[in-house]
Amino acid sequence: MEKKVTIYVNCQIDVPNAFTPDADMKNDLLYPLNAIKAEQLEFKVYNRWGQLIFQTNDWKKGWDGRFNGQLQPAGTYVWILQYTHRDTKQRIQKKGASLLIR
């Protein structure tokens, strides 16, 4: 019996610096990329007034550029990503900003 095994040597987890939620199926969501080895993940997005407008614990569920069903304006949004690396058990926190392009 054969079984395919995938080994991830490097698991650089990061968030894109821009996204375009225009329903063209390309860069429509903002989310942590390559978070396969992330456990206890928390991803939060804030607007320029510091208001939490999106959060998730599932790295495959990204922000679609809406808050309470309303399209948010183009501009810069701050995010915070926290997770525990599965292999090293190290708790990691990253902060950054991403541009919503309409």
Buried (B, 14 or more C-beta within 10 A) or exposed (E): EEEEEEEEEEEEBEBBEEBBBEEEEEBBBBBBEEBEBBEEBEBBBBBEEEEEBBEBEEBEEBBBBEBEEEEBEEEEBBBBBBBBBBEEEEEEEBEEBBBBEE
